[in-house]
Amino acid sequence: MPSRRTVLTLLGTAGIGAIAGCSSLGQQAGYVQLKSIEVRYSEDNERHAKILLRVSLSEPAGEEKPQVDWLDEEWSDHFETLHEPVVSESLDEAIQREYDEVRYIIGVCSPSGSDEGCRNAETSRDDFNRVQVHDRVTASYGDSHISVQDVDGKWEFEKRSCVALC
């Protein structure tokens, strides 16, 4: 009969394996549909949040450059290319000095294209810079965080066929 210590060790190892297995279930291949920089700050003893930049899919998807949905004018000249934003270390430091909290957000959608297949979550500045809207990616999810595993070119969106009224 195994000792109590052996049983506990085996259970602990099995638990870690189960957690690792669950983490891999959060992996998704798809396309980047959103990039956003959101900040929080305090003013007059109140907490505020605002978006500095938000870029999303072109309409129709993949036909044009990604569209800039929102741009805070104060930060407009800090980005080399608004449609494909990248945040340098010096820009990150400037934003960090100005605000209490900075969140880099990306959204990844599965090929099904349903809203349920899309997840928007915080990511690292490195992963934010690594991807652009319309990119084909493999990402994993943990809690409320997205981590990019792989970037494999641009997503091939289905061309919308013209039916009846064209």
C-alpha positions as CSV (number, residue, x, y, z in Angstrom):
1,M,0.0,0.0,0.0
2,P,1.5,3.4,-1.0
3,S,2.3,5.8,1.8
4,R,0.2,8.9,2.4
5,R,3.0,11.1,1.1
6,T,3.2,9.2,-2.2
7,V,-0.6,9.5,-2.6
8,L,-0.5,13.3,-1.9
9,T,2.4,13.7,-4.4
10,L,0.5,11.9,-7.1
11,L,-2.7,13.9,-6.5
12,G,-0.7,17.1,-6.6
13,T,1.0,16.1,-9.9
14,A,-2.4,15.1,-11.4
15,G,-3.9,18.5,-10.3
16,I,-1.1,20.4,-12.0
17,G,-1.5,18.3,-15.1
18,A,-5.3,19.0,-15.1
19,I,-4.7,22.7,-14.8
20,A,-2.2,22.7,-17.6
21,G,-4.6,20.8,-19.8
22,C,-7.4,23.3,-19.1
23,S,-5.1,26.2,-20.0
24,S,-4.4,24.7,-23.4
25,L,-8.2,24.6,-24.1
26,G,-8.1,28.4,-24.1
27,Q,-6.0,28.4,-27.2
28,Q,-7.7,29.8,-30.3
29,A,-6.7,30.3,-33.9
30,G,-8.3,33.2,-35.6
31,Y,-7.9,36.8,-36.7
32,V,-7.2,40.0,-34.8
33,Q,-10.3,42.2,-35.0
34,L,-9.4,44.9,-32.5
35,K,-6.5,46.8,-30.9
36,S,-7.2,49.4,-28.2
37,I,-5.2,51.4,-25.7
38,E,-7.3,52.2,-22.6
39,V,-6.3,54.2,-19.6
40,R,-7.6,55.0,-16.1
41,Y,-6.8,58.0,-14.0
42,S,-8.1,59.9,-11.0
43,E,-9.3,63.5,-11.1
44,D,-11.2,65.4,-8.5
45,N,-11.3,62.3,-6.3
46,E,-13.1,60.4,-9.0
47,R,-11.9,57.5,-11.2
48,H,-12.1,57.9,-14.9
49,A,-11.4,55.8,-17.9
50,K,-10.8,56.7,-21.5
51,I,-9.6,55.2,-24.8
52,L,-6.5,56.7,-26.4
53,L,-6.7,54.7,-29.6
54,R,-9.1,52.0,-31.0
55,V,-8.6,50.3,-34.3
56,S,-10.9,47.6,-35.7
57,L,-11.7,45.6,-38.8
58,S,-12.3,47.4,-42.0
59,E,-15.8,47.1,-43.5
60,P,-16.1,44.8,-45.4
61,A,-13.5,42.9,-43.4
62,G,-10.1,42.7,-45.0
63,E,-10.9,44.9,-48.0
64,E,-9.3,48.1,-46.7
65,K,-6.9,49.2,-44.0
66,P,-8.2,48.6,-40.5
67,Q,-10.4,51.6,-39.4
68,V,-9.5,54.0,-36.6
69,D,-12.7,54.0,-34.5
70,W,-11.3,56.4,-31.8
71,L,-8.3,58.6,-31.4
72,D,-7.6,60.9,-28.5
73,E,-6.3,64.1,-30.2
74,E,-3.7,64.6,-27.4
75,W,-1.9,61.4,-28.5
76,S,-2.6,61.5,-32.3
77,D,0.9,62.5,-33.3
78,H,2.6,59.9,-31.2
79,F,1.8,57.0,-33.5
80,E,3.7,56.5,-36.8
81,T,0.8,54.6,-38.4
82,L,-2.6,55.0,-36.9
83,H,-4.1,52.0,-38.7
84,E,-1.2,49.7,-37.5
85,P,-0.4,51.1,-34.0
86,V,2.9,50.2,-32.3
87,V,3.8,51.5,-28.9
88,S,7.5,52.2,-28.4
89,E,9.1,52.0,-25.0
90,S,9.4,55.8,-24.8
91,L,5.7,56.2,-25.7
92,D,4.7,53.6,-23.1
93,E,6.7,55.5,-20.5
94,A,5.0,58.8,-21.5
95,I,1.5,57.2,-21.2
96,Q,2.5,55.6,-17.9
97,R,3.6,59.0,-16.5
98,E,0.3,60.6,-17.6
99,Y,-2.2,57.9,-16.3
100,D,-2.6,55.6,-13.3
101,E,-3.2,52.5,-15.4
102,V,-2.6,51.6,-19.0
103,R,-4.2,48.6,-20.6
104,Y,-3.3,47.2,-24.0
105,I,-6.3,45.3,-25.5
106,I,-6.5,43.0,-28.5
107,G,-9.5,41.1,-29.7
108,V,-9.3,37.7,-31.5
109,C,-12.2,36.1,-33.4
110,S,-12.5,32.5,-34.4
111,P,-13.1,31.6,-38.0
112,S,-16.8,31.2,-37.4
113,G,-17.1,34.9,-37.1
114,S,-19.9,34.8,-34.5
115,D,-19.7,37.3,-31.6
116,E,-19.4,34.3,-29.2
117,G,-16.2,33.4,-31.1
118,C,-14.5,36.7,-30.3
119,R,-12.6,37.6,-27.2
120,N,-11.3,41.0,-26.3
121,A,-8.8,41.1,-23.4
122,E,-5.7,42.8,-22.0
123,T,-2.4,41.7,-23.4
124,S,1.3,42.7,-22.9
125,R,2.7,45.7,-24.8
126,D,5.0,43.2,-26.7
127,D,2.0,41.1,-27.9
128,F,0.1,44.3,-28.7
129,N,3.0,45.4,-30.9
130,R,3.4,42.0,-32.4
131,V,0.0,41.8,-34.1
132,Q,-2.2,44.1,-36.2
133,V,-5.9,44.1,-37.0
134,H,-6.5,41.5,-39.8
135,D,-3.5,39.3,-38.7
136,R,-3.9,35.5,-38.5
137,V,-2.9,34.4,-35.0
138,T,-3.0,31.7,-32.5
139,A,-3.7,33.0,-29.0
140,S,-4.3,31.6,-25.6
141,Y,-6.5,32.9,-22.8
142,G,-6.0,32.9,-19.1
143,D,-8.4,34.8,-16.7
144,S,-8.8,38.1,-18.6
145,H,-5.6,38.1,-20.5
146,I,-4.7,37.1,-24.1
147,S,-1.2,35.9,-25.0
148,V,-0.2,35.6,-28.6
149,Q,1.4,32.3,-29.5
150,D,1.9,32.7,-33.2
151,V,1.4,35.2,-36.0
152,D,1.0,33.8,-39.5
153,G,0.4,36.6,-42.0
154,K,-3.0,38.2,-42.8
155,W,-6.3,36.4,-42.4
156,E,-8.1,35.5,-45.7
157,F,-11.6,36.8,-45.2
158,E,-14.3,35.4,-47.3
159,K,-15.3,37.6,-50.2
160,R,-19.0,38.6,-49.9
161,S,-20.9,37.4,-52.9
162,C,-23.4,39.6,-54.5
163,V,-26.9,38.1,-54.4
164,A,-30.1,39.4,-56.0
165,L,-29.8,43.2,-55.9
166,C,-26.3,43.7,-57.3
